[in-house]
């Protein structure tokens, strides 16, 4: 997977085209420039700028609605209780 593919995937995960379309476009252009050159200095400069933009985009990304560790524990507990009820009802 190329750097362009990875950045595209991350931009999609961050919903960057919705929250910051200009920065997302610049990030994608930088990824393409990095992929399209063999000059180590150009790659280093592009990578530094891309890292900075991606850090900003991560900060601007909407908060994911997935639960935290407490929610995960509660979900696991509910599954165990349901399984225990099922076993006691059938046994």
N, C-alpha and C positions, 0 to 999 in steps of 0.2 A: 504494500500500500504506500502510495507516495505522500509527500508532505501536503500536497494540494488536497488529496483525498481525506487525510486526517484532519486538516484544518476545516474543510467543508463539513465533515461529520461533526466536529466540535461546534462550529457555528450553528449548525442545525439544532444540536442539543441545547445550546444556549439561547435559541430563538433570537439570535443576534440580528437577523434581517428585519425583525419586527421592532426590536428595542433600539437598535443603533445601526440602521442600514448603511450609513456612510462608512462607519468604522469597520463593519463587516466586509464591505467592498474593498477597502484598503487592505484588510488582513488577507483576503483572498488574492489580491494583486501581489502582495508581498510573498505569499506562499508560491505563487506561480513564478515570480522572479527568482526566488531561491531555487526552485526546481529547474529553471531554465538556464542557470549559469554554472560554470565550472570554476569561476574565480573564487578562491577561498575568502578573500577580503570582502567581496560583494555578498557572499553567503553569510558571513559573520555579521555584517552590518544589517542585512535583511532579517536575519534571525533575531538580532537584538531588538529591532523595531517591531517585529512580529510578536515577540514575547511580551513587549510592553502593551501593545494593542490588545492582545488576547487576555492579559491580566485585567485590563480595564473592562473588556467585554464580560469577563467572568463576574466582576463586581456589579455590573449593570444587569446581569441576567435575572429574570424573575425567579423568585424562590420556588423551589420544587415542592410540590405538595406531598411528596412521599413522607412517610412517618419517620420518626427517629427511633433510637434503640428502645425506648420505653414502649412505643407503639408496637415494635417488633415482638417484644416480650409478651405484651398483652395478647397479641394475635396468636402466638405460640401457645399460651396458656388456654385461650379459648378453643383452639384445635384439640389440645389434650383433654380438656373437659368434655368436649363433644364426643371424642373417641371413647372416653371412659363411660359416658352415658350410653353410648351405642352398645358397648360391650356388656354393660350391666343389664340392658334391656333385652339383649339377645341371649343372655346366659342364664 
